[in-house]
Amino acid sequence: MLCTAGDNDFLKAHGEKLIESCVDPFVIRHPKGHTVPRLGNLLCLRLNKFLLVSLIQRSAPFTKPVFSPLLTESSISNVVA
């Protein structure tokens, strides 16, 4: 599950409980409030990694992925280009 968590979110305590209840959460933390802010390069790379791994897992639902892609800025730009 993809979760975003803002440091200044007025619902932060509830959000943390939700994250703790997830089996395998993928959390993107940011310094803003109860909003989804623009993501910088590092957070975009983390989001892209989550999406690519999710696609790999969905493409072979009965097998474990053989690899977990290690993404770099250059590999992401090659995928996006």
N, C-alpha and C positions, 0 to 999 in steps of 0.2 A: 504494500500500500504506500502511495506517495503522500507525504504530509509536509506542510509548510508550517513553520513555527516562528512567530515574531517575538523578539525580546520585549517589546513594549505593548504586546497585545493585552487588552483588558480581559480577554478570556483565556489567558495563558495557562492558568491552572487546569481548566477544563481540557484544553488542547493537549497538555502533557499527560493527563489521564487517558485521553484517547490514544495517544501514541504508545503509552505503556500497555494498552489493551491489544495492540496489534501484534501478530505473530512475528512478522519480519518487516518492520516499517523502514521506509527509505525517507529520511527526514532532511529537508532543506531548511536550515535556520537562517534568519535574517534579522537585521537590527530594527526593523520597522514595527508597526502595530498590527491591527487586525485587517491586514491587506496582503495581497500578493504583489510585492514590489518588482520593479525591473531587476532582472538577474544580471550580475556581472559575469565576466568570463569564467571564473572558477565555478560559480553556481550553475551556469549553463552547461559546463562540462559534466558536472555531477548529474544534472537532469538528463542530459543526453545519454550518459552511461546507464542510468536507470531505465530509460526507454529502450535502448538497444538490448540490454539484458532481458527485459520483459518480452521483447519481440522474439528473441532467441528461444526463451523458455516456452512461449506460446506456439512456436513453430514445431516444437517437438515435445508435446505435453506429457508423454509417457517415458521420456528419457531425461536424464540430467544433462545440462550443457557440458560439452567437453572442455570448454575454455570460458573464461570470463574476460571479456575484452578490456585491456588497459588502455584508456583513452588519453590522448594527448591533444593539445590544441591543434597540432598539424593533422592528426588523424581525423578530428572532428571537421576541420575545414575541408578535408578531402571528401568526407561523407556528404557534407552540406552543399559543396560546390556542384 
